[in-house]
Amino acid sequence: MFKNPFSSNKPEENVSDRITEFLSEYQSELFPGGVINSVSAFNIAQNKQTYILEFTLPFPCQGELEDIARELVTHLDIDIELALTLNIKPVRTHNISGIKNIIAIASGKGGVGKSTTSVNLAYALMAEGAKVGILDADIYGPSIPTMLGIENQRPSSVDGKLMQPLLANGLTAMSIGFLVSDTDATVWRGPMASSAFSQMLNETAWQGDGAPLDYLIIDMPPGTGDIQLTLAQKVPVAAATIVTTPQDIALKDAVKGINMFDKVKVPVLGVIENMSYHLCENCGHHSHLFGQGGAEHIASQYKVDLLGQLPLNIHIREDSDAGKSSVLANTTSEITMLYRKIARNMAAQLYNQLDANSPYTAEIITVKNIEE
């Protein structure tokens, strides 16, 4: 519930019309054509002096709707309650049970914080209301089990055919690190690694006993070699996101990642710039230790979105090493808000660009021959 502490509890007439008008005209990265035009369904109910805004959403965006509700509370001098329902649909047809959409998180090189970003984005999507899973595709150096704090757990099987994924604070997870030791995985040849990944993807009971996952985040192995291409071709990925740092060498490799997905016809939703700046805890000054504007430049050059910029922050590193998520460690921190905003941007781009039901999806119009 969003209340105005200074409310007179005497709202003006036609408040519902004014709410609808505000939502129709409100525009942002998530809602380029207004909120009403972007949601699947919208209704206004009223309980005494409280206006209940009922949304059916095609992508998770709880955080931004909460911000909008706060604006309405102040703007119209009313109390508002949000009732949100998610109705996320697959944007690409595939036969993997229990998963709606697969998003690959990739980098052209190692050391840019891709796995840390993958984990925190998965939790951020959950915080926005989605049902999420994560698959560790880094066969040679699986780090997801450690980052989730469940490295000593092992999956089971109910029917002897499908593996039951592990749960970490509600996040569904699978990794080769749950099945074999790191030393065994690192000596596998390429075909063995690809086969192991395929088994984890196709022989895991992702849905469990509940609803299917809205999103499966795949933490891709770093690089753009043969195994990365093989995985990108074999997996029905809906879209990909590239993680980079501002350094020139990392940006060059990020471009290789964009080109790799272009070759296998996988759309790139955008670029995330990790370690973008250092924020001084004492004075708040932003120091661009590794360069500035690089991700913005390649996003513009290759016509993809800059989904967000994350700071170089010791708490992110400490949380990851301790098997915690920064999103869960402090749900109201600036870091958490940044991850949630990036997650919303990523989900919105997936819907707005690729979902056939999106009002922003380009239509193909057949023009009759003039001579006819």
N, C-alpha and C positions, 0 to 999 in steps of 0.2 A: 504494500500500500504506500502511495506517495501522497503525503499531506502537506498542505500549506499552513505553516504555524500561525500565519497572520490572516488566515481565511475568515471572511465574515459569515461563511456558510449561507450566503445569499447570492448564488450564482446568477448570472444574467440569463435572459431568455435565449432560446436557440443555441444552447451550449453545444449540443450534439452536432449541429451544422458547423459551428466554429471549429470543433475538434476535427471534423472531416475535412474542412477546408485547410486547416493547418497541416494535417498529415498529407494531403494531396500536393501541397506546395513545398513541403519539406524535401530538400535534395541533399544528397551526400554521395560518397563513393559507393556505399551500399545501395542507396536508393536514388539512382540518377534521374529517375522519372517520377519521384515522389513515393511515399510509403504505400499509399493505397494502390498504386499501380504495380507494386512489386510483390505484395503479399497474395496468398492464395484466397483468403477470405478475411473479411473484417466486419465487426458488429460492435455496437455500443449498447450496453445495458446500464441500468441505473438502480442503485440500492440506497434509498434515501438521498443523501447529498454526495454520495460517491459514484463516480462514473467508471464503469468497468469496460475497459477496452479489450475486446476479444479478437485475437489475431490467429490465423492459421498461416504458418510461415513455411516457405519452400527452402529456406536455409537458416542456420542458427544465427541469431543477431540480438540476443537478449540484452546485451550490454548497451547497444545503441538505443534500443526501444526504451530502456530505463532512463537514459539521458533525455530522450524526447519527452517521456512522461514528466520528468522534473521541469522541463521547459513549459509544458502545458499547465502544470500546477501553478507556476508563477504567472504565466501569461494570462490564464483565464480565471485565476483565483478559485480553484476547485480542488477536490480530492480525487485521485485516480488510482485505480487498481488494474494491473495487467493480468490477463488470462491468455497464456501463450501455448499454442499447440504446434508441434513440428510435423510437417508432411513432406519429408525429403524423398525425392525420387532418384533412381539411377539415371545418370546422363549418358551412360554407355551400356549397351546390352552385353551380358556375359553369363556364364553358367556356373559361377562360383557361388555356392549356397551361403546364405547368411551375411552377405555383404552387398550394400547398395553402390557405394562409390569408392574407388581406390585412388589415393593421391600419393604420388611418389615424391619424397623429399630427397633431393640430390645435391651434390657439389662436384665441381670439376677436380677438386683435390681434397686431401685430408687436412685436418687441423683447423677447420673454419667453424667448428661447433655445430655441425649438422645433426648429430645424434641428440645432443642436448636440446637443440631447437625442435627436433621432431617430437621428443617426449613432452616438452612444454606446450607445443602446439596441440598435441593430442589432448592434454589436460585442459587447455584453453577452450578447445571445441566442446569438451564436456561441460565446462563452466558456462558455455553459451547455450547449453541444453541438448546437445547431440549425444548419440550413443556411438562410442569410438573404440577402435582397436588399433594396435600397432604391431607391425611385423618387422623384425630385424633381418634385413637382407644381407647384412655384412657377415658373410659366412666365415671369413678369415679373422675378423676381429670384432666379435659381437660384444657390444657395450651396453645394450639396452637392459639386460638383466640387472647389471650393477646399478644403472641409473634409476631403475624402478625399485631397487631394494629387495629383489626376490631372486638373487643369483643362485641361491642354494635350493630352490624349489624345482620340482620336476613335474611335467604334465602326466596325466593319466588318460585312460581310455575306457569308455563305458561299454562300447560294442566291439572292441578289438579292431576297429577299422579307422575311426577318427580320433584324433587326439583332442583332449579337452584343454583349451587355452588357459593360461594362468590369469589371475586377476590382481591388479595392483591399484588399490583405491578406486575400484570401479572400472579401471581401464583394462580391456581385454588384450592380452599380449602373447606373442609366440616368438621364439628365437632359437637358433641352433645352440646358443649358450645354455638353454634348458635341457638339451638332449645329449651333448657330448662335451668333453673338456676343451678348453681353448687350444691346447697343444695338439689334439687330434684334428680339429678343424683347420688349423693353419697349414697342414701338409696335404690337404686335398687338392687335386687337380681341378681345372675349370669345369669339365663335365660333371664331376662329382658334386661340386658346389652348386651348380645350376640345378641338378637333380634334387639335392637336399632342399633348396629353396622352393622348388615346385611342389615337393611333398608337404612342406610346411604350409604353403598357401592353399593347396587343394585338399589336404587331408587333416585340416583342423576344423573342429565344430565351432565356427565363429559365432553362430547364432545362439548356441547353447539351448536353453529352454525358453528364452525370451524372444524379443523382436530382433530382426537383423541389424547389423551395424549400419549406421548412417554413413560412416567414413572409416575406411581402413587406411591408416598412415603407414607407408612402407619407407623405412629408413634404408635408403639405397647405399651400397658400398661406395666409397669415394673413388673418383676417377671416371674416365670415359672409355675404358678398354673393352675387350671382347665380352667379358662377363656382364658388364653393365648394359651393353647393347643387347645381349641375349636375354637378360632379365626384362628389359624394357619391351622387347618384342614378344616375349612369352606371356607377360602379365597384361590383363585387360585394364590398363591404367586409364582412368578418366582424364587425368591431367597431372602435371608435375610442377613443383616449386623448386627454385634454385637458391641455395644458401651460399653466401660469399662473405668475405671481409673487404674492407676498402683498399687493401694492398693491390698494387698493379698486377702482381703475379697471380693472386687469387682471382682477380677480375678476368684475366685472360683465360683461366681455367673455367670460370663460370660461363664464359661465352662458348667454350667447348661443350659444356653441359647443355646449353640451350640448343646448339647445333645438333647434338646427339639426339635429343628428343624430337627435333624437327625431322631428322632422317627416318625415325620410326613412327612419324605421324602422331606424336603425343603432344597435345597443346601444353604450353608453359603458361601457368597462371600469373607468374611474376617472380620477382627476386626479393629475397630477404637479406638485408645487410646486417650481419652480426658483428659485434665488437666495433660498431660504427663510431663510437666516441666514449670517452671516459668522463663520468660525472663526478666532480669533486664533492665528497660528502660534507666538507666544511663550508665551501663558498658557493657550490652549485655550478661552477664553471665547466663548460664542455670543452674537453681537449680531444682533438682528432689525431690520435697517436699514429694511426696507420693510413692516414690520407683522408680526403673528403670528396664526396660527390661522385665516387666511382660507380656505385650501384645505380645511382640515378642516371648516370650517363649511358650505361649499357641497357638499362630498362628503356630509355628513350630511343636508343639506336636500334634495338631489336623489337620495339613496339610491344613490350610487356609491362606489366605494372610493377612499381616499386611497392611491395606489400607492406613494408615497414623497416624500421631501423632499430636495432637493439644495442644497448650500451655494453661496454666491457665492464662487468660488474662481478666483484668477488663473491657475492652471495649466490649467483648463478652457478659458479664453479663449485662452491662449497656444498650447495644443495645436491648437485649432480653426483659428486664424489660420495656423499652420504646416502645416496639412494632416495633422495627426496626431489619433489618438483618445486621450482620456485613459484609456480602458480598456486600450489597447495600450501606452501610454507607461509605465505602471507597473501590472503585473498584480496586485500585492498591496496597492495603496494603498487607503486608506479610500474615496476617490472611486470607484475601480473596484468595490469591494464594494457600494457604494450603487447604482451602475448595475446591477450583476448582480442585486441583490435586487429592484429595481424590474422588471427584465426578467422574472425568475421570477414575480413577482406578476402581471404582465400576462398572461403565457402561461398561468398557472394559472387566472386569472379567465376567460380565453377558453374553456378546457376545462371548468372546473367549472360555469360559467353556461350555456354554449351548446352544448357537444358532447353529442349524443344518447347517447353511450356513457358519459358521466360519471355516477357514482353519485349526484351531487348535482343532476342535472337533474330538474326537477319532472315527475312523471308525470301524465298525464291519465287519470283513471279514470271510466269510464262507469257511472253509477248507474241501475239499472233503476227504472222507474216503480213506485211503491208499489202502485198499483192493479192491476198486472199479476199 
